[in-house]
Amino acid sequence: MSNSPDDMNTTTLAETDNYIAWKADEPDGETTYHLELSAVTVHFFQEEWDEFMQLVKAIKG
């Protein structure tokens, strides 16, 4: 099994003019999530993403 970036399947989840949320299916089977917020990028593993989504839902009300 190769671990080259070409082996990664990425999907854009949402995008605005300044921000993007995307996920990557890593070669090792892990799914990671990424938020690019201007100059800051935040990376999440699945469990962290799930908790972050709970936070977002709580904020939305």
Secondary structure, DSSP 8 states (H G I E B T S, - for coil): ----GGG-EEEEEEE-SSEEEEEEE-TTS-EEEEEEETTEEEEEEHHHHHHHHHHHHHHH-
